[in-house]
């Protein structure tokens, strides 16, 4: 039975619970065999036995309080970032005068109660700047679950209501400004998260530059240039030297070297002749090729790669935030305690009046006023000011340290997940190695070197470029003859010079067995020297492998290179496990295989052939010099340096997450002490405000310790 796969963007989700609710609803659609929702990327993915329309998906998602969008996720993320930034600026512009007003009341005239100014300004912060939070909380409450939005909404709204009641001259202290503070702190956290994503994301149209816009068709009337969309299966296409192959196909005429590094990751070009397969996006280097199109549109390599990425993206579920886990029980428990305390005091006020009268700041009035006082104090004190800062402050500090180390963290989940990685799959070309062939040895005299450098300057072949750079002094040639699949030939000063494949590879086995490439130079058909070309190892690769091993992390090379090259490199860096001749889809399968063993898997790569595996891994790490598609598919981008930065990322993750847990501990330790006091009526709201401020400062100062710990490692 055919499988129908769909991916789409889900809007309105704010926490792991939201994603689970949408996922559960999608699984109930008739014919759906598999459904996954990714909170980190706001994407959904389903596999069904039948074709499922957008309207059907939208109806089901809307039924649980969320929605889907036909816009691209990167466009929505950009809009989200701009909106969160605007809301935060609005919140801060109103909160600053409110804070001045609050401190004036705290340290100035204690008799001043709420005013229209306080109620309106705090209302703007809570219900306009924080409208997304209000909506998220209402959706959660409607569907009988809780999240961080629920906690923020409950505390901020109750605080604001006390301001309204105080404005009506009821004997209740106004907490309206505190409500605005709660929302503003929460928006800071949201802004940090969105800023991290926007800073790292790229427009999808920039990622697909490999797609060719036009193709040259061979028709009965001659050659004609058409949009690549007009190419059909069976069309005859001409590919000239220096052009990218427009569509997938097979060679019907000609010979040429083709750079397929974007497909296999191997830096050495592949010789193509009649009957060989060509892949759209690869680069034709030397000869003219005529090809028959066999894969266009959705059947092309690039399109299939994008589908693979979407499948991997849909099945990847981010880890559950510690704070989200706690709020599952924290919100209902706090509300239950506040209501219970209010009811207790309402019915026992007269009995305990002697106790109440000993509390200097208690609003004794009557049983209703004191019950409201206790209820509001309990709710407000439990509001997560420090909790709202606990994770964002540590994350912004941790990601700042990472940026200085040459690591760009694309989402908050990555800095928490990478500390638990136990298997690292590493691509070879461009990751362990530089990705650019260089001459590591030659035995030519100076005069012959000048002649050969002049010959190679006329070629687009990467090996030729490497050889031409061995000297700044070279001979100029107007005409060079290319011998397909062999090399190039030129006549100079009465002699014939040839540069290309060795006559007898056995003479160079000492280099070939090490995975190096040998280019022979012959004069009048007699060998006079050779070049040894190699994609050099990055300086930090060997040391990084050893550091990963000491951390108990298994490293495995996964490459599209041939066995000889892959194994020889593995020996150099001391890696025992090697997967060679691996295709892009097989890399994703390897990720799934190691994940099935119950361990967290990281994938490190730089090419489009790594993109699906980068998305499918628990943590995808891209080398910044790689392709845009690989970078966009990664959770972490190495902007400078090599795989030693993977070790740095793990260490930063461990330190940051440890600080996050410490911050959460102090935030909840404050609540553990303050909430019982508030329930007993012993804690005045002004004291609570100071305690909340101290708690927030403690969290902030603790987050600053990340730098000290990282510098001391």
N, C-alpha and C positions, 0 to 999 in steps of 0.2 A: 504494500500500500504506500502511495506517495506521501511524503511529508511536506507540509506547508509551514514555512518559517516566516515569522513576522517580528520586526523590532520597531519600537516607537518610543516617544518621549513622554514620561509621566510628570505632571506638574502638581504642585501643592504639597509634596512630601517634605517632612521636616525631621523625621527620626526613623530609626530602624523599625519601630512598630508600624509606622505608616507604610513602609515598603512591604512588610509582611502582610498587612491587610489587603493591599492591592494584589499582591502575589496570590493570596488565597482566593480572592474574587476571580482572578483570571483562570485559575485552575478549574473553576466551576463551569466555565464556558463549554458547551457541548462540543466534543471533538478535540479539546485541548489535552495533549499528552504530557506536556512539560511547560512550566512557566517560571520565570525568574525576574525579579525586579532589583535593579542596582541603585541604591540610594545615592552613592557617590557620583554617579553620572546621570541620574534621573532617567534611566532607560529601562524599558521592559522588553522581554523577549519571550516568545511562545513558539512551541512546535505543536502543530495540530494535524489531524487526519483529513481536514477539509480546509477550503479557503475561508478565512474569517475577515470580514470587512472592517474598515475603520469605524463605522457607525456602531457595530456590535461591540467592539472593544471599548469605544468611548462610553457606551451605555453602561457597561458593567463597571468600568472604573469610576464613572460619575456616581453610580449607585452607592459607593462606599465613601463618597465625599471628595474625590480627587478628579483629575481630568487628564486628557492626553493632548498633545500638540503635534501638529505636522511640521513645525519648525525644527530645524536642526538643533541638537542639544547644545552645540557650541554657541549658537546665536542666542538661545535662551539663557545660557550661563552668562553671557556678556550683558544681557538686559538685566539679569538678576544682580550682577555686580553693581551696575549703575544705579539701580533702584535702592539697594541696601546702602550704598554710599550716600545717596540723597537723603534717605530716611535717617541715617545716623547724624548727618549734618543738621537736619531739622531738630532732632532730639537734643543734640548738644546746645544748639542755639537757644532753646527754651529752658534747658536744664541749668545752664550757668546762672541766669538770674534767679531761678528757683532755689538753687543751692545757696546763693547769697542770702536770700530770704530765710531759708531754713536755719543757717548758722546765726543769723541775726536773732531769730527766735530762741535758738539754743543758748547763745551767749549774751544776748541783749535783753529785750523786753519779753519776759516769759508769759506775760499776760495777753500778748497779741495772738489772736486765733486766726483761723483761715480767712482768706479773702477771695473775691472773685478772680483776682489776678492769679492766685495759686491754683485754684480749681480749673480755670481755663487753660493755663499754660501746661499743667500736668496732664490735663485731658488731651491736649494736642499731642503730647509725647506718647501717651499710652495708646490712644485710640486712632491716631493718624500715623505717626511715625512707626508705631508698633502694630499696625493693623494686620500685617502678615502673621504676627505672633498670635493676635486675638483670633484670627481665622483658623490657624492651626490648632489652637486650644479648643475652639468650639467644635471643630471636626472630630477631634479626639474624644471630647466629652459626649458628643452625639453618638459615637460608635463605641462608647463604654470602655475606653482605655485612656491612659494618661501618658504624657510625655513632658519634656522640658517646657514646652509652650504652655501646658496646663498649669504648671507651677508658677511661671512668670505671670500669666494672665490672672490667676487667682489672687496672688499677692498684690499685684499692681491695681487691680480693679477694687479689691476690698479697701486698699489704702486710699484710692481716689474717692470712694463712697464716703469715707470718714471726713474727707474735706468738704464734700457737699453737705453732710449732716452738720458739720461745724459751722458752715456758712449759714445754715438755717437756725443758728443760735442754740443748737442742742449741746449739752455739756459733754462733748466728745472731742478728744484731741485729734487734730488733722494730721493724717499721714500721707497726704496727697503727693508731697514732694518725694517721699520715699518711693511711692509707686512709679514716679517718673524716672528715678534713679535705677530702679530695678529693670525697667524696659531699656534704658540707655545702655546699661552694662550688657544686657542681652544682645542688643544691636551691635555693640562692639565685637562681641564674639562672632556674630553672623558675618560682619564685615571682614574680619580676619580670614574666616574660612573662604568667603567668596573671592577675596583679594588674592589668596594663594592660588586658587584655580584660574582666575583671569590672567594673572601674571604669567602663568606657564602655558596656557592654551593658545592654539593657533587656529586660524580659519581653515576649514576643510579644503577650500579651494586652493590654498597655499600648499596643502599636503599632497595634492594630486598633480603636481607639476610634471610628473613623469608621463602623464597621459598626453598623447600627441593630438594636436587639434586638427591637423590635415594629413592626408595620405595622397600619394601619387599613384593613380590607377593606370593600368596598361589596357587600353581599349583598341578597337579596330581603327579608330580615328587618331590613334597616337596616345601620348601621355597627357593626363589631365589631373589637376590638383582638386581634390574634393574634401569636404569636412569628413573627419574620421567616422562620424555617425552614418555616412552614406555608404561605407564599405560593408559589403554583405559576404556571407560565407561563399567561398568559391571565387571571389574577386581576385584578379591578378594585380599585385602591388609591387612597385619599384621602390627599393630602399638604397639610397646613395650613401657613400662614405660620410661619416659625421652626422648622419640622421638617426633619430630614434625609430625603432620598429613600431609602426602605428597600431598593429593588431597582432594577435596570435596567428601563426601560420606555419607553412612548411616551405623550405627552399626548393624551387624548381629550376633555378639557373644561377650560376655564379659561385664564387668562393670569397670568404671574407672572415676576418677576426671580429667577434662580437663580444662586447663587454656585458656580461650577465651578472655583475656583482650585486645589482639590486634584486636579483632573484635567488642566487645561490649563496651570495656573500663572498664568493671566491674572487680575488682581485685579478687573477690571471685570465685574460680573454680566452674565449673558446672559438676554435676554428669551425666554421659552418660551410657546408657544401650541399649538393643536391640530396634531398631527402631528410635533411636535418630540421628539427623543430626550432622555430623562432618565437620569442615571447614579447608581446607588446610592452614597450617601455625600455627594453634593452637597447644598447647603443651599437650601431654598426660602425666599425672603425676604419677598415681598409678598402675592401672591394665593393663592387656593385652587386646587389642581390635582387633577384626576382622571386617573389613568394606568392603562394596561394593562401588566401585568408581562410582560417579554419575556426577561429574563435573571436567573435565580435560582440560588442555590447555586454550583456549580463554574463556571457560565456567566456569573457576575456579573463586573463590572469589577474589583472588589477581588480576587476569587479569581484572575482571569487575571493581575493584577499580581503577586500572590504567586508564581504559576507562572513568570512572567518572571524574577523575582528569583532563584528557585531554579535556573533554567537558567543565568543569568549567573553565579551563585555556583558552580555545578558546573564550569563551563568555565574558571574563573579559577584559574590555577596560580601559587602564590607563588614568588618568586625563590629560588634555591638559596643557602643561607647559605654564606659563605666558609669558615667553620669546618667545616661538613659536607662541603664539597668536599675540604678538606685531609685529613679523617679517612678518606676512602676509601682513601688509600694510606698514611697515617701509621700507623694501627693495625697492619696486617700487617707493615709495614717494621720498626716498633719490636719487635714480637714476634719477627720473624725475626732481628734484630740481637741481641736478648737471648738467644735460644736458641743462635745461632751463637757468641756470646761464651762462654756457659757450656760448650758442647761444646769450643771451642778450649782453654779453660783446664783443662777436665777431662783432656784428653789431653796437654797440654803443661805441666802444672803443675810436674812435676819438673825439666823443662828450664829453666823460667823462675823456679825457686825463688829464685835469687840476686836477681832483680829484685823478687820478691814480698817478700822479707825486708827490703828497703829502704823498703817502704811501712809507716809506723809503725802505721796503723790497720787494716791488712789482717789478716783472720782466716786465717792460713796453714793451720793444722790439717792438712788433707789436701786432695787435689784436689777431692773432692765438696763440702766446705764452701766452698772458695774459688769453685768454679763456681756454687754457689747464691748466694754473696755477690754475684758479678758480675751474675748474672741478675736478682736482686732489685733491686740498685742501678740497673741500666739501666731496668727497668720502672718503678720508683718515680720516678726522675728524669724520665722521659718523661711521667709523669702530668700532665694539663693543669690544674694549679691556676690558673696565670695565664691559661691558655686558657679555663678555665671562667668567669673574671671578665672577660675581654677584651671580649666583646660585651655582657653584662648591665650592667656598670658604665657603659659609654659610652651604652647605651640609656636607663638610668634617669636619667642626667644630661641627655641630649638631650631626653627626654620631659618632664623637669622644667622645662627652659628653655622648651619648647614650651607647657607649661601656663601659665607666667607670661606668655607671649605671647598667650594666649587660644586655644590649639590643644590639643585632646584627641586623642592618638594612640591608636587603638583596637587596633593590633597592631604587632608588631615589624617585620613586612615593610614596612609603609608608610613608616617613617622611612628605610628603605634604598632603596625603589623610587622615591619622588617626586623624588629628585635627578636621575633619568634621564628625567623627563617632557619631551616635546618639543611636545605639543599639549594645550591646555586648552580643553575645551568648557564654556561657562558659560551657565547658565540666566539668564533676565532678571529676572522678577518675584520679589522676595524675596532675590535674589542680587546682581545688579548694582544693583537698586533696593531700596527699603525694604520694599515689598510692602504698603503701606498708603496709599491715596489721600489727598492733602491738597489744600486750596485754595491755589493759587499766585498767583491774581490774581482780582479782582472789581471792579466799578464801581458798586456800589449805594450809595445814601445810607444813613445810619445808621438811619433809621426803617424803611426797606424791608428792611434787613439783619435787624433784629429780628423782623420779620414772617416772613421766609423761614426764619430759624433756628428759629422756633417751629414752622413747618410741618414742617421736615425732622427735628425731634426725634422725631416720631411714626413714623418709618420705620426699618426694619432695613437698608435699602440702604446699602452702604459709601459711596457718593457723598453720600447724605443725611447720614450721620454726619459726613463730612468738612465739609460745609457748616454743619451745626448747631454745629460747634466753632469757627466763625469769630468768634463773640461769646459772651460770658457772659450778656448781657441779651437776652431773647427774649419773644415774646408766646405765651401758652398758648392752645391750641385743643383743643376736645373732639371735633369732627368734621371729618374730612378726607376728601375724595373722591379715590380713585385712578383715573386713566384708564389702563387697561392698555396697556403698551408706550409710553406717552407721558410721563406724569409725575403730579403731584398738584395738586389744585385746592381752594381754600378761599375762602369769602366772609367778608370782614372790613371792618367800618366802611363798608358800602355799596359795596364794590368787590370784584371777582373777581380773585384772585391765582392764577397758575399757575407751577409750577416743574417744568421738564423739558426735553425735546428742543427745540432751536431750530426756529423756523418755517422759516428759510432758513439752512442750514449754510454757504452760500457767504459769509455775513457774518463767519464766524469761521474761515476757512481758514488764516489766519496761525497759529492755535493748533492746528487739526486736523492740518495737515501736519507738525507737530512731535510728533505722537503724543499730544497732550493731549486731554482730554475737556471739552466745553463744556456747561454747564447754564444754560439761559436762564430769566429771570424776566419774566413778562408781567403787566401790570395792565390789566384790562378788555380783554384780547386785544391789548394793545399792548406791545412789548418795552420794558422799563425798565432792563434790566441783565443781567449774566451772571456766572457763576463759571467760572474755568478750573481744572480739577482734573487733577492728575497724580500718578503714583506716583513720588516723588522718587528721584533717583539717590543711592546711598550716597556719603558724602563721600570715601571712599578708592578708589572704583571706577576713575576715570579715571587716577589716579596708578599704581594697581596694574597696569593694562593696559600702561602705558608701561614699568614696571619689568620685566614679563614679556617684553616685546619686546626690551629691552636684554639679557636673559638668553638670547635666541635661541629663545624659546618662542612658538609660534603660538597666538593666542587666537581662538576662534570662538564666536559667540553662537548658542545653540540654545534656541528658545523656542516655546511654544504660542501666543504672541501673534500678532496679524495683522501683515501685511507693513509697513503704514505705521508702526505703533508700534515694531516691531523695528528697522526701517531707521533711523528717526529717532534712536533711542537709540544705535545703532551709530555714527552720525556724531558724536554727542556724545563718546563714549569712544574714538573713532578705531579702530574695529574694521572690517576690510575684509570678512570672511566672516560671513554671517548665514544661519541656517536658521530660517524662521518657519513658523507653523501646524504645528508638529511634534507628533505624537502620542507618548505614552509609549513604545510599541513601536518607533517610528521613532527615538527618541533612542538606544535600545540599538543599533539598526542603524547609526546614525552612529558610535557608539563603535567598533563592529566594523569599519566601513569605514576609519577612520583607523588602527586597529590593524593592518589588513591591509597598510598601507604600511610596516610594520616599525618603528613608533615607539611609545613609551610614551605612553598617553593618560590624562589626568586629567579627571574630570567634577566640576563644582561646581554644586550645586543645593540646593533646600530643600523641595520638595514631593513628595508621593507619586508624582506623575507622573515624577519624576526617579529614583525608587528603583531600577528595573531598570538604568538607565544607570550609576548610582553603583556598583552591584555588578559590572557588566560591565567597567567601566573598570579600568585597571591601578591607579589610585588614585581612590577616590571621596571627595569632600570635601563635607560637608554644613554648611549654615549652622545654627547651634544654635537659632535661632528658628523653624526649619522643623518639618515634621511628624516624628513619632516614627519612622515607617517609613523616611523618608529618612535620618534620623540613624542608625538601626540598620543601614542598608545601606551606610554610609560607612566608610572606613578612617580618616578624619580628620574631626573635628567642630570647627568654628570656634565657640567658646563666647562670644567677644566680638569685635566688629569685622566687617569685610567681607572682600572677596576679597584685600585687601592681605596678609591672613594666609597666603594661598597662597604668596606670595613668601617670607614668613618661614619657612614650612614647608620650602620647597626649600632655603633657606640653612642652616637647622638640620640638614636631612638631609645636605647636603654635608659640613658640619663634623663631624657625628656619625660618618658613615661613614668619613671620613678618620681619625678617632681610632680607630675600630674596627680599621682596617687597621694602624695604627701599633701598637696593643695586640697584635694577632696577630703582628706582626713581632717585637716584643720577646719575646713568649712563645716563639716558635719559635727566635729567636736564642739564647735561654737554652738551649733543648734542643740546638741545633746544637753548642754548646760543651760542655755537660754530658754528653751521651750518649756521645761518644767517650771522655771521661775516665772515665766509669763502666764502659765496656766494657774499658778497660785496667786497671780495678781501682784507679784513682787517686783516686776520689771516695768519701769516706766518707758514709754516709747522714745523719749529723748536719750535715755541710757542705751536703749536698743540701737538707736541710730549710731551712737558712738561705737558700740560694740561691733556693729556691722562694718563700720569704717575701719576699725582696727583689724577685723577679720580679713577685709579686702586688701589692706596694706600688707598683712602677713603673707597672703597668697602672692602678691606682687613681688615682694622682696625674696620670697622663696624661689620664684621663677627666675630671678636674676642670678641665682646660684648656678644655673646651668652653665653659664660661661666659665665660672671658676672651676667647675668640675671638668669641663672639656679641656681647659687649658692645662690642668694638672695631670691629664692622662698620659 
